[in-house]
């Protein structure tokens, strides 16, 4: 069941999640601002709001605040990429048309999303 493409997907999902997790937490602070920052977000100044959110995260939790939810997010991304690339390999045929590639990719993504969605909820709760 373990295949090389799936393992490469697992590694890439983990590495990219580690690199992008701070941006995910900043995005969450911008989308759902803490009570203390809600009046600042009414200004609709993206740069100012982003800087303020970063300062808030740093004050509240320090540097580790940018990596909250990393375990759940990494596990979700690794599992999702593993399933996706394994699925693509499973559906791959010698001569596939663009339509067949589209269908194979869509089915792989749907299965991956369906199986990892509970981890998205866990990640968001952190």
Order of alpha helices (4+ residues) and beta strands (2+ residues): alpha-alpha-alpha-alpha-alpha
